């Protein structure tokens, strides 16, 4: 993952997401506080409203209490107006007089819309006020209704029936009906049943006035019975319907004050209810949540806008400010990769200023410059060390060769063979002239001429002990090679390979070019090298690659000293892929391959 992606991921993970979670949590918390606060206000309001609503019904209870106790009503209950057998015998004058007295006592009350009385003794029905929209239920049908028994159970206490609860008795008008038992004042015997309907204008006035003082909330009020039937709706829309048909969730209609947030009529709302204290009716308020949270939504919108602007500003800063830093760091990483690849001469472009980015760039440049200085110092010391090793190896070769040659000349001098001594001295002079050159590398043809002088000197010394053959193609004449490389190889064959043989020895020097390498092979038909001696030489072929010599004391025998010296020189100068490969078995002769680059070194 790149640095830019990490920065943007951290920005969103540590800033944007926490802000979003904090905002949502704060909104939920504040919404809960508003809901609790509104629930407290709703309880106070519903308590007050339920008391007012209950007062309307209790006032009508008092009106009917005073009405049924009057002498006029008692006379009506005890005075038959017509015979049950002959309907034509109705005393219409007396009936009109009774109705007139009833109107004076009850109907002229502003809340009453209809009234009648059932006489129990002869099951008469006296209409107090005629209403074309309402057809009163005959007494015989009335006795079949469940409320008939409830009226007697109340024993004179009023029973209220809401609209749509008993439509057979109260009709379809949205009015509340009071039904109560009327007793004889003197004997307390049941004489009749009074049925009075009151208008809804009083209730409408109460809720209209309450909503006028609380216009900021969209609230509708309903009177609901225990079964969830809406008896009255201030909006005029839900009367006669079931509350559960509009609410998505459990409607709180039991116990004391209840409040629940749910969807009502497809709108997120808060539904609260409180018992009126009359029958099983409850006063229910439904308030739109949008009207409750209007202010917090406005504040939340402002906060969200300010937060969005801050996040946008931070994002712009991240894109331009942090992006600049990230881009510089990415450039430094690429720069360090190039340095890692060996480009120590490059430098990072330093920007203006003294901020941390500029300081980092200067520090990187100083660091690379210091590394370059140290590497140059190491290279210089390594080169000096290599040159010292080469001089040491040459010092090992030169005394060794001079000792053997002088020993041969001494033998010839003791034999008084002056001609051979002269030839050997002449060839020795050319050999020493070549070895004393300051130039480390010489063309292969010079090395071959040096080798021929050496072989001729050795043939003077050992007479007819061996012979040699040279097969070097002209294409290899100018191949550069370290001087005194081939002489120790043939010296090994003469000094050790032909020791004790009873047949003429033969040394063959052949040259070939192969894949950019020059291969000079020196082979003999001598006695070979045993495995222990070959192991001590430490340059046996393995996977066609020479091995590094182990750190062990140099053997005291002279055999192999020249071979190891030549191999060390080749390895140090040309690298580990070049050097000597030796193949030998006792009685099978020895073959040494010298591998050097075919071209000049860079």
VEXMARMI-445361 format. One record per residue (C-alpha): x, y, z. Coordinates in steps of 0.25 Angstrom, whole numbers, plus 2048, in hexadecimal, padded with zeros to 3 digits. Example, Ala and Ser with C-alpha at 12.3 -4.5 7.8 and 13.67 -1.06 7.14 Angstrom:
2
<<831, 7EE, 81F>>;
<<837, 7FC, 81D>>;
This chain:
602
<<800, 800, 800>>;
<<806, 80D, 7FC>>;
<<808, 819, 805>>;
<<7FD, 821, 7FF>>;
<<7F3, 816, 801>>;
<<7F7, 814, 80F>>;
<<7F5, 823, 812>>;
<<7E7, 824, 80B>>;
<<7E3, 817, 812>>;
<<7E8, 81C, 820>>;
<<7E1, 82A, 81D>>;
<<7D3, 822, 81A>>;
<<7D5, 818, 825>>;
<<7DA, 822, 830>>;
<<7D3, 82F, 82C>>;
<<7C7, 82D, 823>>;
<<7C1, 820, 828>>;
<<7C3, 824, 837>>;
<<7BC, 832, 834>>;
<<7B1, 82A, 82D>>;
<<7AF, 821, 838>>;
<<7AF, 82C, 842>>;
<<7A5, 834, 83A>>;
<<79C, 828, 839>>;
<<79E, 825, 848>>;
<<79B, 833, 84C>>;
<<78F, 834, 843>>;
<<789, 827, 849>>;
<<78D, 82C, 857>>;
<<786, 839, 855>>;
<<77A, 833, 84E>>;
<<778, 82A, 85A>>;
<<779, 836, 863>>;
<<76F, 83E, 85B>>;
<<766, 831, 85B>>;
<<767, 831, 86B>>;
<<765, 83F, 86C>>;
<<759, 83F, 863>>;
<<754, 833, 86B>>;
<<754, 83B, 878>>;
<<74D, 847, 871>>;
<<743, 83E, 86B>>;
<<740, 837, 878>>;
<<73D, 845, 87E>>;
<<735, 849, 872>>;
<<72D, 83C, 872>>;
<<72A, 83D, 881>>;
<<725, 84B, 87F>>;
<<71D, 848, 873>>;
<<717, 83B, 878>>;
<<712, 843, 885>>;
<<70B, 84D, 87C>>;
<<705, 842, 873>>;
<<701, 83B, 880>>;
<<6FB, 848, 885>>;
<<6F2, 849, 879>>;
<<6EC, 83B, 87B>>;
<<6EB, 83D, 88A>>;
<<6E4, 84A, 888>>;
<<6DA, 843, 880>>;
<<6D9, 838, 88B>>;
<<6D5, 844, 895>>;
<<6CB, 84A, 88B>>;
<<6C4, 83C, 88A>>;
<<6C5, 83A, 899>>;
<<6BD, 847, 89C>>;
<<6B4, 844, 890>>;
<<6AF, 836, 895>>;
<<6AD, 83B, 8A3>>;
<<6A3, 846, 89F>>;
<<694, 844, 8A2>>;
<<691, 845, 893>>;
<<699, 839, 88F>>;
<<693, 831, 89B>>;
<<685, 834, 897>>;
<<688, 830, 888>>;
<<68D, 823, 88E>>;
<<681, 820, 896>>;
<<676, 826, 88D>>;
<<672, 81D, 881>>;
<<66F, 825, 874>>;
<<668, 81A, 86C>>;
<<663, 80C, 86E>>;
<<66B, 800, 869>>;
<<65F, 7FA, 863>>;
<<65A, 805, 85B>>;
<<664, 80E, 855>>;
<<659, 818, 850>>;
<<657, 81C, 85F>>;
<<664, 824, 85F>>;
<<662, 831, 867>>;
<<66A, 83A, 85D>>;
<<668, 846, 865>>;
<<66E, 840, 872>>;
<<679, 83A, 869>>;
<<67C, 848, 864>>;
<<67C, 84D, 872>>;
<<686, 843, 876>>;
<<68F, 846, 86A>>;
<<68F, 854, 86D>>;
<<693, 852, 87B>>;
<<69E, 849, 877>>;
<<6A3, 854, 86D>>;
<<6A3, 85E, 878>>;
<<6AB, 855, 881>>;
<<6B5, 84E, 878>>;
<<6B4, 851, 869>>;
<<6B7, 860, 86A>>;
<<6C5, 85D, 86F>>;
<<6CF, 861, 864>>;
<<6D6, 853, 864>>;
<<6C9, 84A, 862>>;
<<6C6, 846, 854>>;
<<6BB, 83B, 857>>;
<<6B4, 835, 863>>;
<<6AA, 82A, 866>>;
<<6A5, 822, 871>>;
<<6A0, 814, 872>>;
<<695, 811, 87D>>;
<<697, 804, 883>>;
<<689, 801, 888>>;
<<682, 801, 87B>>;
<<68F, 802, 872>>;
<<68B, 80F, 86C>>;
<<695, 818, 865>>;
<<694, 827, 866>>;
<<69C, 830, 85C>>;
<<6A1, 83C, 863>>;
<<6A7, 842, 856>>;
<<6A4, 83D, 848>>;
<<6B0, 83B, 83E>>;
<<6AD, 837, 830>>;
<<6BB, 831, 82E>>;
<<6B9, 828, 83A>>;
<<6AF, 81D, 83B>>;
<<6AE, 818, 84A>>;
<<6AE, 80A, 84D>>;
<<6A1, 804, 852>>;
<<6A1, 7FF, 860>>;
<<6A0, 7F1, 85C>>;
<<6AC, 7F1, 854>>;
<<6B4, 7F9, 85E>>;
<<6B2, 7EE, 868>>;
<<6B9, 7E5, 85F>>;
<<6C6, 7EE, 85F>>;
<<6D2, 7EA, 869>>;
<<6D1, 7F9, 86E>>;
<<6C3, 7F6, 874>>;
<<6C9, 7ED, 87F>>;
<<6D5, 7F7, 881>>;
<<6CB, 802, 884>>;
<<6C4, 7FA, 88F>>;
<<6D2, 7F6, 894>>;
<<6D6, 805, 896>>;
<<6C9, 806, 89F>>;
<<6C7, 814, 89B>>;
<<6D5, 819, 898>>;
<<6D6, 81E, 889>>;
<<6DB, 815, 87F>>;
<<6E2, 81C, 873>>;
<<6E2, 815, 865>>;
<<6EB, 81B, 85A>>;
<<6E8, 81D, 84B>>;
<<6E9, 810, 844>>;
<<6EA, 807, 850>>;
<<6DB, 803, 850>>;
<<6D6, 809, 842>>;
<<6C8, 802, 844>>;
<<6C5, 80A, 850>>;
<<6CC, 817, 84D>>;
<<6CB, 818, 83E>>;
<<6D7, 81C, 835>>;
<<6D8, 82A, 83A>>;
<<6E5, 82E, 840>>;
<<6E0, 831, 84E>>;
<<6E2, 82C, 85C>>;
<<6D5, 826, 863>>;
<<6D3, 825, 871>>;
<<6C9, 81A, 876>>;
<<6C5, 819, 885>>;
<<6BB, 813, 88D>>;
<<6B0, 81C, 893>>;
<<6AA, 818, 8A1>>;
<<69E, 81D, 8A9>>;
<<6A3, 827, 8B3>>;
<<69A, 822, 8BE>>;
<<69B, 813, 8BC>>;
<<6A8, 812, 8B4>>;
<<6A2, 808, 8AB>>;
<<6A6, 807, 89C>>;
<<69D, 80F, 894>>;
<<6A3, 813, 887>>;
<<6B0, 814, 87F>>;
<<6B5, 822, 87A>>;
<<6BC, 823, 86D>>;
<<6C3, 830, 86A>>;
<<6CC, 833, 85E>>;
<<6D6, 83F, 85F>>;
<<6DD, 847, 854>>;
<<6EC, 846, 851>>;
<<6ED, 855, 850>>;
<<6F2, 856, 85E>>;
<<6FD, 84C, 85B>>;
<<701, 852, 84E>>;
<<702, 860, 855>>;
<<70B, 85A, 85F>>;
<<715, 854, 855>>;
<<714, 860, 84B>>;
<<718, 869, 856>>;
<<724, 860, 85B>>;
<<729, 85F, 84D>>;
<<728, 86E, 84B>>;
<<732, 870, 856>>;
<<73B, 865, 851>>;
<<73C, 867, 842>>;
<<74B, 863, 841>>;
<<747, 854, 844>>;
<<73E, 84C, 83A>>;
<<735, 845, 844>>;
<<728, 83E, 842>>;
<<720, 83A, 84E>>;
<<717, 82E, 84F>>;
<<70D, 827, 859>>;
<<70F, 818, 858>>;
<<708, 80D, 860>>;
<<70F, 801, 866>>;
<<70D, 7F9, 859>>;
<<715, 803, 851>>;
<<708, 809, 84A>>;
<<70A, 818, 847>>;
<<6FE, 81F, 84D>>;
<<702, 82D, 84A>>;
<<70D, 833, 841>>;
<<711, 842, 842>>;
<<715, 841, 833>>;
<<708, 83A, 82F>>;
<<70F, 82F, 827>>;
<<710, 823, 830>>;
<<702, 823, 838>>;
<<6FC, 815, 837>>;
<<709, 80E, 833>>;
<<712, 805, 83B>>;
<<71F, 80C, 840>>;
<<727, 7FF, 83D>>;
<<723, 800, 82E>>;
<<72C, 80D, 82D>>;
<<737, 80A, 837>>;
<<743, 801, 833>>;
<<747, 7FB, 841>>;
<<741, 7F9, 84E>>;
<<737, 804, 852>>;
<<738, 808, 861>>;
<<72A, 807, 866>>;
<<72B, 802, 875>>;
<<72F, 807, 882>>;
<<733, 815, 885>>;
<<73A, 81E, 87C>>;
<<740, 817, 870>>;
<<749, 81D, 865>>;
<<74F, 816, 859>>;
<<756, 81A, 84C>>;
<<751, 813, 840>>;
<<74B, 815, 832>>;
<<73D, 81A, 832>>;
<<736, 81B, 824>>;
<<743, 81A, 81D>>;
<<74A, 825, 825>>;
<<754, 824, 830>>;
<<74D, 828, 83C>>;
<<74C, 828, 84B>>;
<<73F, 822, 851>>;
<<73C, 825, 85F>>;
<<730, 821, 867>>;
<<72A, 824, 875>>;
<<71D, 81F, 87B>>;
<<712, 829, 87C>>;
<<70C, 822, 888>>;
<<6FE, 820, 882>>;
<<6FA, 812, 87D>>;
<<706, 80B, 876>>;
<<709, 817, 86E>>;
<<717, 81D, 86C>>;
<<71C, 82A, 866>>;
<<726, 828, 85B>>;
<<72F, 832, 854>>;
<<737, 830, 848>>;
<<742, 839, 844>>;
<<74A, 839, 838>>;
<<759, 837, 83B>>;
<<75D, 840, 830>>;
<<756, 84C, 838>>;
<<75D, 848, 844>>;
<<76B, 846, 83E>>;
<<769, 852, 835>>;
<<773, 85B, 83D>>;
<<77D, 850, 840>>;
<<77D, 84C, 831>>;
<<780, 85B, 82E>>;
<<78B, 85B, 837>>;
<<790, 84E, 832>>;
<<790, 853, 824>>;
<<798, 85F, 828>>;
<<7A2, 856, 830>>;
<<7A2, 84C, 824>>;
<<7A5, 857, 81B>>;
<<7B0, 85D, 823>>;
<<7B6, 84F, 826>>;
<<7B6, 84C, 817>>;
<<7BD, 859, 814>>;
<<7C7, 856, 81E>>;
<<7C9, 848, 819>>;
<<7CA, 84E, 80B>>;
<<7D4, 857, 80F>>;
<<7DC, 84C, 816>>;
<<7DB, 844, 809>>;
<<7E0, 850, 801>>;
<<7EC, 851, 80B>>;
<<7EE, 842, 80A>>;
<<7EE, 843, 7FB>>;
<<7F8, 84E, 7F9>>;
<<7FF, 84F, 806>>;
<<801, 841, 80B>>;
<<802, 83D, 7FC>>;
<<80E, 845, 7FA>>;
<<815, 83F, 806>>;
<<811, 831, 801>>;
<<815, 834, 7F3>>;
<<823, 838, 7F9>>;
<<824, 82C, 801>>;
<<821, 823, 7F5>>;
<<82B, 82A, 7ED>>;
<<835, 828, 7F8>>;
<<831, 819, 7F8>>;
<<834, 818, 7E9>>;
<<841, 820, 7EB>>;
<<845, 816, 7F6>>;
<<842, 80A, 7ED>>;
<<84B, 810, 7E2>>;
<<856, 812, 7ED>>;
<<853, 803, 7F1>>;
<<856, 7FF, 7E3>>;
<<864, 806, 7E3>>;
<<861, 814, 7DE>>;
<<869, 81B, 7E8>>;
<<86C, 827, 7DF>>;
<<85D, 82C, 7DF>>;
<<858, 836, 7E9>>;
<<84A, 83A, 7ED>>;
<<845, 847, 7E9>>;
<<844, 850, 7F6>>;
<<838, 859, 7F7>>;
<<839, 867, 7FC>>;
<<836, 86A, 80B>>;
<<83A, 863, 818>>;
<<82E, 85A, 81B>>;
<<82F, 84C, 81E>>;
<<82E, 847, 810>>;
<<83A, 850, 80B>>;
<<842, 84B, 817>>;
<<83E, 83D, 814>>;
<<843, 83F, 805>>;
<<850, 845, 80A>>;
<<852, 83A, 814>>;
<<850, 830, 809>>;
<<85A, 837, 800>>;
<<865, 838, 80B>>;
<<862, 829, 80E>>;
<<864, 825, 800>>;
<<871, 82D, 7FE>>;
<<876, 827, 80B>>;
<<873, 819, 806>>;
<<87A, 81C, 7F9>>;
<<886, 821, 800>>;
<<887, 815, 809>>;
<<885, 80C, 7FD>>;
<<890, 813, 7F5>>;
<<899, 811, 802>>;
<<896, 803, 802>>;
<<899, 801, 7F4>>;
<<8A6, 808, 7F5>>;
<<8AA, 800, 801>>;
<<8A5, 7F3, 7FA>>;
<<8AD, 7F7, 7ED>>;
<<8BA, 7F9, 7F6>>;
<<8B7, 7EC, 7FD>>;
<<8B6, 7E5, 7EF>>;
<<8C3, 7EB, 7EA>>;
<<8CA, 7E7, 7F6>>;
<<8C5, 7D8, 7F5>>;
<<8C9, 7D8, 7E6>>;
<<8D7, 7DD, 7EA>>;
<<8D8, 7D3, 7F5>>;
<<8D4, 7C8, 7EB>>;
<<8DE, 7CC, 7E1>>;
<<8E8, 7CC, 7EB>>;
<<8E5, 7BE, 7EE>>;
<<8E6, 7BA, 7DF>>;
<<8F3, 7C2, 7DC>>;
<<8FC, 7BC, 7E6>>;
<<8F7, 7AE, 7E4>>;
<<8FA, 7AF, 7D5>>;
<<907, 7B5, 7D6>>;
<<90B, 7AB, 7E0>>;
<<908, 79F, 7D7>>;
<<90F, 7A6, 7CB>>;
<<91B, 7AA, 7D2>>;
<<91C, 79C, 7D7>>;
<<91B, 797, 7C8>>;
<<926, 7A1, 7C4>>;
<<92F, 79C, 7CF>>;
<<92D, 78E, 7CB>>;
<<931, 791, 7BD>>;
<<93D, 79A, 7C1>>;
<<942, 78E, 7C9>>;
<<941, 786, 7BD>>;
<<94A, 790, 7B5>>;
<<93F, 792, 7AB>>;
<<941, 7A0, 7A8>>;
<<939, 7A1, 79B>>;
<<92C, 79C, 7A3>>;
<<930, 7A5, 7AE>>;
<<930, 7B1, 7A4>>;
<<923, 7AD, 79E>>;
<<91C, 7AB, 7AC>>;
<<922, 7B9, 7B1>>;
<<91D, 7C0, 7A4>>;
<<90F, 7BA, 7A6>>;
<<90F, 7BD, 7B5>>;
<<912, 7CB, 7B2>>;
<<906, 7CC, 7A9>>;
<<8FD, 7C5, 7B3>>;
<<902, 7CF, 7BE>>;
<<900, 7DB, 7B5>>;
<<8F1, 7D6, 7B3>>;
<<8EF, 7D4, 7C2>>;
<<8F5, 7E1, 7C6>>;
<<8EC, 7E9, 7BD>>;
<<8E2, 7F3, 7C5>>;
<<8D7, 7EE, 7BC>>;
<<8CF, 7E3, 7C3>>;
<<8C7, 7DF, 7B6>>;
<<8CE, 7DB, 7A9>>;
<<8C9, 7D6, 79C>>;
<<8C8, 7C7, 79B>>;
<<8D3, 7C5, 791>>;
<<8DD, 7CC, 79A>>;
<<8D9, 7C2, 7A5>>;
<<8DB, 7B7, 79B>>;
<<8E9, 7BC, 797>>;
<<8EC, 7BD, 7A6>>;
<<8E7, 7AE, 7A8>>;
<<8F0, 7A9, 79C>>;
<<8FC, 7AF, 7A2>>;
<<8F9, 7A9, 7AF>>;
<<8F6, 79B, 7A9>>;
<<903, 79C, 7A1>>;
<<90B, 79F, 7AE>>;
<<904, 793, 7B4>>;
<<908, 78A, 7A8>>;
<<916, 78E, 7AA>>;
<<915, 78A, 7B8>>;
<<90E, 77D, 7B6>>;
<<914, 779, 7A9>>;
<<90A, 770, 7A2>>;
<<901, 76E, 7AD>>;
<<8F5, 774, 7A6>>;
<<8F0, 77C, 79A>>;
<<8E5, 786, 798>>;
<<8DB, 78A, 78E>>;
<<8D5, 798, 78C>>;
<<8C7, 79A, 785>>;
<<8C3, 7A8, 787>>;
<<8BA, 7AE, 77C>>;
<<8BE, 7BC, 776>>;
<<8B0, 7C1, 77B>>;
<<8B5, 7C0, 789>>;
<<8C2, 7C8, 787>>;
<<8BD, 7D5, 78D>>;
<<8B5, 7CF, 799>>;
<<8BA, 7D6, 7A5>>;
<<8BF, 7CD, 7B0>>;
<<8C6, 7CF, 7BD>>;
<<8D5, 7CD, 7BB>>;
<<8DB, 7C0, 7C1>>;
<<8CE, 7B9, 7C1>>;
<<8D2, 7AD, 7B8>>;
<<8E0, 7AA, 7BD>>;
<<8DC, 7A5, 7CA>>;
<<8D2, 79B, 7C4>>;
<<8DD, 795, 7BB>>;
<<8E7, 795, 7C6>>;
<<8DD, 78D, 7CE>>;
<<8DD, 782, 7C3>>;
<<8ED, 782, 7C2>>;
<<8F0, 782, 7D1>>;
<<8E5, 779, 7D6>>;
<<8DE, 772, 7CA>>;
<<8EA, 76C, 7C3>>;
<<8F1, 768, 7D0>>;
<<8F6, 75A, 7CF>>;
<<8EF, 757, 7C2>>;
<<8F6, 74D, 7B8>>;
<<8F0, 752, 7AB>>;
<<8F1, 75F, 7A4>>;
<<8E8, 76A, 7AA>>;
<<8E0, 773, 7A2>>;
<<8DA, 781, 7A5>>;
<<8CF, 786, 79C>>;
<<8CB, 795, 79D>>;
<<8BE, 798, 795>>;
<<8B5, 7A4, 794>>;
<<8A6, 7A6, 790>>;
<<89C, 7B1, 790>>;
<<88E, 7AE, 796>>;
<<883, 7B8, 79A>>;
<<88C, 7C3, 79C>>;
<<896, 7BB, 7A4>>;
<<8A4, 7B7, 7A1>>;
<<8A7, 7A9, 7A5>>;
<<8B6, 7A5, 7A6>>;
<<8B7, 796, 7A9>>;
<<8C5, 790, 7AE>>;
<<8C5, 781, 7AE>>;
<<8CF, 777, 7B0>>;
<<8D1, 767, 7B0>>;
<<8D8, 767, 7BE>>;
<<8D5, 75F, 7CA>>;
<<8C9, 767, 7CE>>;
<<8C5, 76D, 7DC>>;
<<8BF, 765, 7E7>>;
<<8B2, 769, 7EE>>;
<<8B8, 76E, 7FA>>;
<<8C2, 777, 7F3>>;
<<8B7, 77C, 7EA>>;
<<8AE, 77F, 7F6>>;
<<8B9, 787, 7FC>>;
<<8BA, 790, 7EF>>;
<<8AC, 794, 7F2>>;
<<8A8, 797, 7E4>>;
<<8A2, 78A, 7DF>>;
<<896, 78D, 7D5>>;
<<888, 78D, 7DB>>;
<<87C, 790, 7D3>>;
<<886, 797, 7C9>>;
<<889, 7A2, 7D3>>;
<<895, 7A4, 7DC>>;
<<894, 7A3, 7EB>>;
<<89A, 7AD, 7F5>>;
<<8A5, 7A7, 7FD>>;
<<8A2, 7A4, 80B>>;
<<8AA, 7AB, 816>>;
<<8B4, 7A1, 81A>>;
<<8C4, 7A1, 81B>>;
<<8CB, 7A0, 80E>>;
<<8D1, 792, 80D>>;
<<8E0, 792, 80E>>;
<<8E2, 78A, 801>>;
<<8E6, 792, 7F5>>;
<<8DD, 78A, 7EC>>;
<<8D1, 793, 7E8>>;
<<8D6, 7A0, 7ED>>;
<<8D7, 7A6, 7DF>>;
<<8C9, 7A1, 7DB>>;
<<8C3, 7A7, 7E7>>;
<<8CA, 7B4, 7E5>>;
<<8C5, 7B4, 7D6>>;
<<8B7, 7B1, 7DA>>;
<<8B7, 7BC, 7E5>>;
<<8BC, 7C6, 7DB>>;
<<8B2, 7C2, 7D1>>;
<<8A6, 7C2, 7DB>>;
<<8AA, 7D0, 7E1>>;
<<8AC, 7D7, 7D3>>;
<<8A1, 7D1, 7CB>>;
<<897, 7CC, 7D5>>;
<<892, 7BE, 7DA>>;
<<88D, 7BA, 7CD>>;
<<89B, 7B9, 7C7>>;
<<8A7, 7B1, 7CC>>;
<<8AD, 7A3, 7CB>>;
<<8A6, 796, 7CA>>;
<<8AE, 789, 7CD>>;
<<8AB, 77B, 7C9>>;
<<8B5, 770, 7CC>>;
<<8B5, 761, 7D0>>;
<<8C1, 759, 7D4>>;
<<8C8, 753, 7C8>>;
<<8BF, 75B, 7BF>>;
<<8C6, 768, 7BE>>;
<<8C1, 776, 7C1>>;
<<8B9, 780, 7BA>>;
<<8B8, 78F, 7BE>>;
<<8AE, 798, 7B8>>;
<<8B1, 7A7, 7B9>>;
<<8A5, 7B0, 7B6>>;
<<8A6, 7BF, 7B5>>;
<<89E, 7C9, 7AE>>;
<<89F, 7CA, 79F>>;
<<89F, 7D9, 79E>>;
<<8A5, 7E5, 7A6>>;
<<8A0, 7E8, 7B4>>;
<<897, 7F4, 7B6>>;
